[in-house]
Amino acid sequence: MTFEDWFKQLTAIATAKGFLNAGDPVRWQEEFDKGLTPQQAWDGDWDLY
């Protein structure tokens, strides 16, 4: 999965929770690089928004 695809999934999670989007993609790159799923990243680091 590319980072773009991963971030689209993360954005879908964020909008489902009432956020306008998932925030700055650069801030989420580290979570992607760690191999976390979008859901794992959101559950652990939602404060990155």
CHARMM internal coordinates of N, CA and C (Angstrom, degrees):
IC EDIT
DIST 1 N 1 CA 1.4513
DIST 1 CA 1 C 1.5297
ANGL 1 N 1 CA 1 C 108.15
DIST 1 C 2 N 1.3018
ANGL 1 CA 1 C 2 N 115.00
DIHE 1 N 1 CA 1 C 2 N 136.34
DIST 2 N 2 CA 1.4627
ANGL 1 C 2 N 2 CA 119.40
DIHE 1 CA 1 C 2 N 2 CA 177.29
DIST 2 CA 2 C 1.5226
ANGL 2 N 2 CA 2 C 109.73
DIHE 1 C 2 N 2 CA 2 C -80.89
DIST 2 C 3 N 1.3168
ANGL 2 CA 2 C 3 N 115.46
DIHE 2 N 2 CA 2 C 3 N 163.61
DIST 3 N 3 CA 1.4594
ANGL 2 C 3 N 3 CA 118.91
DIHE 2 CA 2 C 3 N 3 CA 176.84
DIST 3 CA 3 C 1.5261
ANGL 3 N 3 CA 3 C 110.50
DIHE 2 C 3 N 3 CA 3 C -62.36
DIST 3 C 4 N 1.3258
ANGL 3 CA 3 C 4 N 117.65
DIHE 3 N 3 CA 3 C 4 N -36.46
DIST 4 N 4 CA 1.4727
ANGL 3 C 4 N 4 CA 120.36
DIHE 3 CA 3 C 4 N 4 CA 178.86
DIST 4 CA 4 C 1.5197
ANGL 4 N 4 CA 4 C 111.01
DIHE 3 C 4 N 4 CA 4 C -59.79
DIST 4 C 5 N 1.3353
ANGL 4 CA 4 C 5 N 117.10
DIHE 4 N 4 CA 4 C 5 N -46.07
DIST 5 N 5 CA 1.4674
ANGL 4 C 5 N 5 CA 120.96
DIHE 4 CA 4 C 5 N 5 CA 178.14
DIST 5 CA 5 C 1.5256
ANGL 5 N 5 CA 5 C 110.95
DIHE 4 C 5 N 5 CA 5 C -63.72
DIST 5 C 6 N 1.3163
ANGL 5 CA 5 C 6 N 115.82
DIHE 5 N 5 CA 5 C 6 N -43.71
DIST 6 N 6 CA 1.4649
ANGL 5 C 6 N 6 CA 121.74
DIHE 5 CA 5 C 6 N 6 CA 179.61
DIST 6 CA 6 C 1.5194
ANGL 6 N 6 CA 6 C 109.99
DIHE 5 C 6 N 6 CA 6 C -59.62
DIST 6 C 7 N 1.3425
ANGL 6 CA 6 C 7 N 116.24
DIHE 6 N 6 CA 6 C 7 N -45.40
DIST 7 N 7 CA 1.4584
ANGL 6 C 7 N 7 CA 120.36
DIHE 6 CA 6 C 7 N 7 CA -177.80
DIST 7 CA 7 C 1.5283
ANGL 7 N 7 CA 7 C 111.44
DIHE 6 C 7 N 7 CA 7 C -68.36
DIST 7 C 8 N 1.3189
ANGL 7 CA 7 C 8 N 118.15
DIHE 7 N 7 CA 7 C 8 N -32.84
DIST 8 N 8 CA 1.4721
ANGL 7 C 8 N 8 CA 121.02
DIHE 7 CA 7 C 8 N 8 CA 174.93
DIST 8 CA 8 C 1.5264
ANGL 8 N 8 CA 8 C 109.94
DIHE 7 C 8 N 8 CA 8 C -61.87
DIST 8 C 9 N 1.3280
ANGL 8 CA 8 C 9 N 116.73
DIHE 8 N 8 CA 8 C 9 N -42.35
DIST 9 N 9 CA 1.4659
ANGL 8 C 9 N 9 CA 120.13
DIHE 8 CA 8 C 9 N 9 CA 177.75
DIST 9 CA 9 C 1.5255
ANGL 9 N 9 CA 9 C 110.51
DIHE 8 C 9 N 9 CA 9 C -65.38
DIST 9 C 10 N 1.3080
ANGL 9 CA 9 C 10 N 116.69
DIHE 9 N 9 CA 9 C 10 N -41.69
DIST 10 N 10 CA 1.4641
ANGL 9 C 10 N 10 CA 120.88
DIHE 9 CA 9 C 10 N 10 CA 178.03
DIST 10 CA 10 C 1.5276
ANGL 10 N 10 CA 10 C 110.53
DIHE 9 C 10 N 10 CA 10 C -61.91
DIST 10 C 11 N 1.3123
ANGL 10 CA 10 C 11 N 116.67
DIHE 10 N 10 CA 10 C 11 N -41.31
DIST 11 N 11 CA 1.4642
ANGL 10 C 11 N 11 CA 121.21
DIHE 10 CA 10 C 11 N 11 CA 178.67
DIST 11 CA 11 C 1.5243
ANGL 11 N 11 CA 11 C 110.76
DIHE 10 C 11 N 11 CA 11 C -63.32
DIST 11 C 12 N 1.3271
ANGL 11 CA 11 C 12 N 117.13
DIHE 11 N 11 CA 11 C 12 N -39.50
DIST 12 N 12 CA 1.4637
ANGL 11 C 12 N 12 CA 120.60
DIHE 11 CA 11 C 12 N 12 CA 177.48
DIST 12 CA 12 C 1.5288
ANGL 12 N 12 CA 12 C 110.68
DIHE 11 C 12 N 12 CA 12 C -62.15
DIST 12 C 13 N 1.3168
ANGL 12 CA 12 C 13 N 117.19
DIHE 12 N 12 CA 12 C 13 N -40.27
DIST 13 N 13 CA 1.4664
ANGL 12 C 13 N 13 CA 121.43
DIHE 12 CA 12 C 13 N 13 CA 176.95
DIST 13 CA 13 C 1.5273
ANGL 13 N 13 CA 13 C 109.69
DIHE 12 C 13 N 13 CA 13 C -63.36
DIST 13 C 14 N 1.3208
ANGL 13 CA 13 C 14 N 116.08
DIHE 13 N 13 CA 13 C 14 N -46.10
DIST 14 N 14 CA 1.4681
ANGL 13 C 14 N 14 CA 120.90
DIHE 13 CA 13 C 14 N 14 CA -178.28
DIST 14 CA 14 C 1.5240
ANGL 14 N 14 CA 14 C 111.53
DIHE 13 C 14 N 14 CA 14 C -61.85
DIST 14 C 15 N 1.3218
ANGL 14 CA 14 C 15 N 117.10
DIHE 14 N 14 CA 14 C 15 N -45.85
DIST 15 N 15 CA 1.4659
ANGL 14 C 15 N 15 CA 119.36
DIHE 14 CA 14 C 15 N 15 CA -178.26
DIST 15 CA 15 C 1.5245
ANGL 15 N 15 CA 15 C 111.18
DIHE 14 C 15 N 15 CA 15 C -68.33
DIST 15 C 16 N 1.3226
ANGL 15 CA 15 C 16 N 117.34
DIHE 15 N 15 CA 15 C 16 N -32.92
DIST 16 N 16 CA 1.4652
ANGL 15 C 16 N 16 CA 120.31
DIHE 15 CA 15 C 16 N 16 CA 176.72
DIST 16 CA 16 C 1.5298
ANGL 16 N 16 CA 16 C 111.18
DIHE 15 C 16 N 16 CA 16 C -65.21
DIST 16 C 17 N 1.3257
ANGL 16 CA 16 C 17 N 116.55
DIHE 16 N 16 CA 16 C 17 N -25.13
DIST 17 N 17 CA 1.4683
ANGL 16 C 17 N 17 CA 121.16
DIHE 16 CA 16 C 17 N 17 CA 179.32
DIST 17 CA 17 C 1.5245
ANGL 17 N 17 CA 17 C 112.25
DIHE 16 C 17 N 17 CA 17 C -91.82
DIST 17 C 18 N 1.3397
ANGL 17 CA 17 C 18 N 116.84
DIHE 17 N 17 CA 17 C 18 N 3.10
DIST 18 N 18 CA 1.4548
ANGL 17 C 18 N 18 CA 120.31
DIHE 17 CA 17 C 18 N 18 CA 175.41
DIST 18 CA 18 C 1.5165
ANGL 18 N 18 CA 18 C 115.92
DIHE 17 C 18 N 18 CA 18 C 100.64
DIST 18 C 19 N 1.3246
ANGL 18 CA 18 C 19 N 117.48
DIHE 18 N 18 CA 18 C 19 N 1.34
DIST 19 N 19 CA 1.4608
ANGL 18 C 19 N 19 CA 120.44
DIHE 18 CA 18 C 19 N 19 CA 176.99
DIST 19 CA 19 C 1.5247
ANGL 19 N 19 CA 19 C 109.35
DIHE 18 C 19 N 19 CA 19 C -83.34
DIST 19 C 20 N 1.3209
ANGL 19 CA 19 C 20 N 117.30
DIHE 19 N 19 CA 19 C 20 N 155.87
DIST 20 N 20 CA 1.4626
ANGL 19 C 20 N 20 CA 120.93
DIHE 19 CA 19 C 20 N 20 CA 177.48
DIST 20 CA 20 C 1.5210
ANGL 20 N 20 CA 20 C 111.43
DIHE 19 C 20 N 20 CA 20 C -70.53
DIST 20 C 21 N 1.3284
ANGL 20 CA 20 C 21 N 116.47
DIHE 20 N 20 CA 20 C 21 N -34.29
DIST 21 N 21 CA 1.4610
ANGL 20 C 21 N 21 CA 122.41
DIHE 20 CA 20 C 21 N 21 CA 178.26
DIST 21 CA 21 C 1.5274
ANGL 21 N 21 CA 21 C 107.78
DIHE 20 C 21 N 21 CA 21 C -163.02
DIST 21 C 22 N 1.3168
ANGL 21 CA 21 C 22 N 116.38
DIHE 21 N 21 CA 21 C 22 N -170.98
DIST 22 N 22 CA 1.4660
ANGL 21 C 22 N 22 CA 119.73
DIHE 21 CA 21 C 22 N 22 CA -177.89
DIST 22 CA 22 C 1.5234
ANGL 22 N 22 CA 22 C 113.01
DIHE 21 C 22 N 22 CA 22 C -94.43
DIST 22 C 23 N 1.3109
ANGL 22 CA 22 C 23 N 116.84
DIHE 22 N 22 CA 22 C 23 N 4.90
DIST 23 N 23 CA 1.4559
ANGL 22 C 23 N 23 CA 119.45
DIHE 22 CA 22 C 23 N 23 CA 179.60
DIST 23 CA 23 C 1.5171
ANGL 23 N 23 CA 23 C 112.44
DIHE 22 C 23 N 23 CA 23 C 89.84
DIST 23 C 24 N 1.3002
ANGL 23 CA 23 C 24 N 115.67
DIHE 23 N 23 CA 23 C 24 N -158.06
DIST 24 N 24 CA 1.4590
ANGL 23 C 24 N 24 CA 123.03
DIHE 23 CA 23 C 24 N 24 CA -175.33
DIST 24 CA 24 C 1.5314
ANGL 24 N 24 CA 24 C 110.95
DIHE 23 C 24 N 24 CA 24 C -75.77
DIST 24 C 25 N 1.3342
ANGL 24 CA 24 C 25 N 117.95
DIHE 24 N 24 CA 24 C 25 N 119.07
DIST 25 N 25 CA 1.4689
ANGL 24 C 25 N 25 CA 119.83
DIHE 24 CA 24 C 25 N 25 CA -179.64
DIST 25 CA 25 C 1.5258
ANGL 25 N 25 CA 25 C 113.49
DIHE 24 C 25 N 25 CA 25 C -56.97
DIST 25 C 26 N 1.3129
ANGL 25 CA 25 C 26 N 117.73
DIHE 25 N 25 CA 25 C 26 N -34.12
DIST 26 N 26 CA 1.4675
ANGL 25 C 26 N 26 CA 121.00
DIHE 25 CA 25 C 26 N 26 CA -178.84
DIST 26 CA 26 C 1.5253
ANGL 26 N 26 CA 26 C 110.78
DIHE 25 C 26 N 26 CA 26 C -58.70
DIST 26 C 27 N 1.3114
ANGL 26 CA 26 C 27 N 116.57
DIHE 26 N 26 CA 26 C 27 N -35.63
DIST 27 N 27 CA 1.4685
ANGL 26 C 27 N 27 CA 120.32
DIHE 26 CA 26 C 27 N 27 CA -178.40
DIST 27 CA 27 C 1.5280
ANGL 27 N 27 CA 27 C 112.04
DIHE 26 C 27 N 27 CA 27 C -71.71
DIST 27 C 28 N 1.3238
ANGL 27 CA 27 C 28 N 117.66
DIHE 27 N 27 CA 27 C 28 N -18.13
DIST 28 N 28 CA 1.4610
ANGL 27 C 28 N 28 CA 121.61
DIHE 27 CA 27 C 28 N 28 CA -179.12
DIST 28 CA 28 C 1.5276
ANGL 28 N 28 CA 28 C 113.06
DIHE 27 C 28 N 28 CA 28 C -97.86
DIST 28 C 29 N 1.3078
ANGL 28 CA 28 C 29 N 117.44
DIHE 28 N 28 CA 28 C 29 N -9.36
DIST 29 N 29 CA 1.4700
ANGL 28 C 29 N 29 CA 120.93
DIHE 28 CA 28 C 29 N 29 CA -176.42
DIST 29 CA 29 C 1.5272
ANGL 29 N 29 CA 29 C 112.07
DIHE 28 C 29 N 29 CA 29 C -56.44
DIST 29 C 30 N 1.3144
ANGL 29 CA 29 C 30 N 117.68
DIHE 29 N 29 CA 29 C 30 N -39.89
DIST 30 N 30 CA 1.4671
ANGL 29 C 30 N 30 CA 120.78
DIHE 29 CA 29 C 30 N 30 CA -178.92
DIST 30 CA 30 C 1.5262
ANGL 30 N 30 CA 30 C 111.36
DIHE 29 C 30 N 30 CA 30 C -62.35
DIST 30 C 31 N 1.3216
ANGL 30 CA 30 C 31 N 116.86
DIHE 30 N 30 CA 30 C 31 N -38.74
DIST 31 N 31 CA 1.4693
ANGL 30 C 31 N 31 CA 120.04
DIHE 30 CA 30 C 31 N 31 CA 178.89
DIST 31 CA 31 C 1.5277
ANGL 31 N 31 CA 31 C 110.14
DIHE 30 C 31 N 31 CA 31 C -64.63
DIST 31 C 32 N 1.3239
ANGL 31 CA 31 C 32 N 115.87
DIHE 31 N 31 CA 31 C 32 N -41.24
DIST 32 N 32 CA 1.4640
ANGL 31 C 32 N 32 CA 120.93
DIHE 31 CA 31 C 32 N 32 CA 176.98
DIST 32 CA 32 C 1.5279
ANGL 32 N 32 CA 32 C 109.97
DIHE 31 C 32 N 32 CA 32 C -62.05
DIST 32 C 33 N 1.3322
ANGL 32 CA 32 C 33 N 116.24
DIHE 32 N 32 CA 32 C 33 N -45.78
DIST 33 N 33 CA 1.4619
ANGL 32 C 33 N 33 CA 121.44
DIHE 32 CA 32 C 33 N 33 CA -179.14
DIST 33 CA 33 C 1.5246
ANGL 33 N 33 CA 33 C 112.37
DIHE 32 C 33 N 33 CA 33 C -62.77
DIST 33 C 34 N 1.3225
ANGL 33 CA 33 C 34 N 117.60
DIHE 33 N 33 CA 33 C 34 N -28.79
DIST 34 N 34 CA 1.4684
ANGL 33 C 34 N 34 CA 121.78
DIHE 33 CA 33 C 34 N 34 CA 177.68
DIST 34 CA 34 C 1.5241
ANGL 34 N 34 CA 34 C 111.88
DIHE 33 C 34 N 34 CA 34 C -73.41
DIST 34 C 35 N 1.3399
ANGL 34 CA 34 C 35 N 116.91
DIHE 34 N 34 CA 34 C 35 N -12.62
DIST 35 N 35 CA 1.4542
ANGL 34 C 35 N 35 CA 120.36
DIHE 34 CA 34 C 35 N 35 CA -179.74
DIST 35 CA 35 C 1.5156
ANGL 35 N 35 CA 35 C 113.74
DIHE 34 C 35 N 35 CA 35 C 89.66
DIST 35 C 36 N 1.3209
ANGL 35 CA 35 C 36 N 116.97
DIHE 35 N 35 CA 35 C 36 N 12.18
DIST 36 N 36 CA 1.4577
ANGL 35 C 36 N 36 CA 119.85
DIHE 35 CA 35 C 36 N 36 CA 178.48
DIST 36 CA 36 C 1.5237
ANGL 36 N 36 CA 36 C 110.43
DIHE 35 C 36 N 36 CA 36 C -73.03
DIST 36 C 37 N 1.3150
ANGL 36 CA 36 C 37 N 116.15
DIHE 36 N 36 CA 36 C 37 N 148.74
DIST 37 N 37 CA 1.4567
ANGL 36 C 37 N 37 CA 119.73
DIHE 36 CA 36 C 37 N 37 CA 171.69
DIST 37 CA 37 C 1.5259
ANGL 37 N 37 CA 37 C 107.69
DIHE 36 C 37 N 37 CA 37 C -74.79
DIST 37 C 38 N 1.3311
ANGL 37 CA 37 C 38 N 117.50
DIHE 37 N 37 CA 37 C 38 N 162.05
DIST 38 N 38 CA 1.4605
ANGL 37 C 38 N 38 CA 118.47
DIHE 37 CA 37 C 38 N 38 CA 176.45
DIST 38 CA 38 C 1.5327
ANGL 38 N 38 CA 38 C 112.24
DIHE 37 C 38 N 38 CA 38 C -56.23
DIST 38 C 39 N 1.3322
ANGL 38 CA 38 C 39 N 117.07
DIHE 38 N 38 CA 38 C 39 N -39.13
DIST 39 N 39 CA 1.4641
ANGL 38 C 39 N 39 CA 119.84
DIHE 38 CA 38 C 39 N 39 CA -179.99
DIST 39 CA 39 C 1.5222
ANGL 39 N 39 CA 39 C 111.02
DIHE 38 C 39 N 39 CA 39 C -65.86
DIST 39 C 40 N 1.3277
ANGL 39 CA 39 C 40 N 117.48
DIHE 39 N 39 CA 39 C 40 N -42.57
DIST 40 N 40 CA 1.4654
ANGL 39 C 40 N 40 CA 120.60
DIHE 39 CA 39 C 40 N 40 CA 178.26
DIST 40 CA 40 C 1.5224
ANGL 40 N 40 CA 40 C 110.71
DIHE 39 C 40 N 40 CA 40 C -62.66
DIST 40 C 41 N 1.3169
ANGL 40 CA 40 C 41 N 116.40
DIHE 40 N 40 CA 40 C 41 N -41.42
DIST 41 N 41 CA 1.4664
ANGL 40 C 41 N 41 CA 120.27
DIHE 40 CA 40 C 41 N 41 CA 179.20
DIST 41 CA 41 C 1.5203
ANGL 41 N 41 CA 41 C 110.39
DIHE 40 C 41 N 41 CA 41 C -64.13
DIST 41 C 42 N 1.3194
ANGL 41 CA 41 C 42 N 117.05
DIHE 41 N 41 CA 41 C 42 N -43.75
DIST 42 N 42 CA 1.4632
ANGL 41 C 42 N 42 CA 120.66
DIHE 41 CA 41 C 42 N 42 CA -179.22
DIST 42 CA 42 C 1.5226
ANGL 42 N 42 CA 42 C 110.38
DIHE 41 C 42 N 42 CA 42 C -65.16
DIST 42 C 43 N 1.3131
ANGL 42 CA 42 C 43 N 116.97
DIHE 42 N 42 CA 42 C 43 N -44.88
DIST 43 N 43 CA 1.4656
ANGL 42 C 43 N 43 CA 120.69
DIHE 42 CA 42 C 43 N 43 CA -178.36
DIST 43 CA 43 C 1.5257
ANGL 43 N 43 CA 43 C 111.97
DIHE 42 C 43 N 43 CA 43 C -63.22
DIST 43 C 44 N 1.3208
ANGL 43 CA 43 C 44 N 117.08
DIHE 43 N 43 CA 43 C 44 N -32.97
DIST 44 N 44 CA 1.4542
ANGL 43 C 44 N 44 CA 120.20
DIHE 43 CA 43 C 44 N 44 CA -176.18
DIST 44 CA 44 C 1.5116
ANGL 44 N 44 CA 44 C 114.80
DIHE 43 C 44 N 44 CA 44 C -92.05
DIST 44 C 45 N 1.3385
ANGL 44 CA 44 C 45 N 117.11
DIHE 44 N 44 CA 44 C 45 N -26.94
DIST 45 N 45 CA 1.4585
ANGL 44 C 45 N 45 CA 119.36
DIHE 44 CA 44 C 45 N 45 CA -170.76
DIST 45 CA 45 C 1.5250
ANGL 45 N 45 CA 45 C 113.42
DIHE 44 C 45 N 45 CA 45 C -136.62
DIST 45 C 46 N 1.3009
ANGL 45 CA 45 C 46 N 118.07
DIHE 45 N 45 CA 45 C 46 N 38.47
DIST 46 N 46 CA 1.4645
ANGL 45 C 46 N 46 CA 119.02
DIHE 45 CA 45 C 46 N 46 CA -178.52
DIST 46 CA 46 C 1.5174
ANGL 46 N 46 CA 46 C 111.97
DIHE 45 C 46 N 46 CA 46 C -62.12
DIST 46 C 47 N 1.3202
ANGL 46 CA 46 C 47 N 117.11
DIHE 46 N 46 CA 46 C 47 N -19.67
DIST 47 N 47 CA 1.4608
ANGL 46 C 47 N 47 CA 120.20
DIHE 46 CA 46 C 47 N 47 CA 179.96
DIST 47 CA 47 C 1.5318
ANGL 47 N 47 CA 47 C 112.74
DIHE 46 C 47 N 47 CA 47 C -72.84
DIST 47 C 48 N 1.3201
ANGL 47 CA 47 C 48 N 118.37
DIHE 47 N 47 CA 47 C 48 N -6.21
DIST 48 N 48 CA 1.4617
ANGL 47 C 48 N 48 CA 120.78
DIHE 47 CA 47 C 48 N 48 CA 175.49
DIST 48 CA 48 C 1.5204
ANGL 48 N 48 CA 48 C 111.77
DIHE 47 C 48 N 48 CA 48 C -69.09
DIST 48 C 49 N 1.3149
ANGL 48 CA 48 C 49 N 116.15
DIHE 48 N 48 CA 48 C 49 N -16.90
DIST 49 N 49 CA 1.4589
ANGL 48 C 49 N 49 CA 120.10
DIHE 48 CA 48 C 49 N 49 CA 179.73
DIST 49 CA 49 C 1.4954
ANGL 49 N 49 CA 49 C 108.50
DIHE 48 C 49 N 49 CA 49 C -61.26
END
COOR INIT
IC SEED 1 N 1 CA 1 C
IC BUILD
